[in-house]
Amino acid sequence: MLSHAEIIEILNRDVYSASERLTKARQKVDAIISEVPGELPQPDGQHRIMNASKEHTKAMRVLEVALKRHSGFTLNGIIPEELKANSGNKAG
């Protein structure tokens, strides 16, 4: 069974990991855009920017979910479903 502290540790890792993913996605978008200062990108460049932007958007959503799960547990004691089976009633 997971303790309250173990659940917090897992959720903290999830938030940190999602935050790192978002940072890397943002850096990738910035790097691609900086390759074309002041000019319209070539068709391949537009495709790369679009793909990097989609990756960035997905990373933002992953971070949003991680933050909601963390705050849901921290503020309201809501245990994420996949952690419930291992937590018993120790978290509440």
Secondary structure, DSSP 4 states (H G I P E B T S, - for coil): ---HHHHHHHHHHHHHHHHHHHHHHHHHHHHHHHTSTTSPPPHHHHHHHHHHHHHHHHHHHHHHHHHHHHHHHHHH----HHHHHHHTTTT-
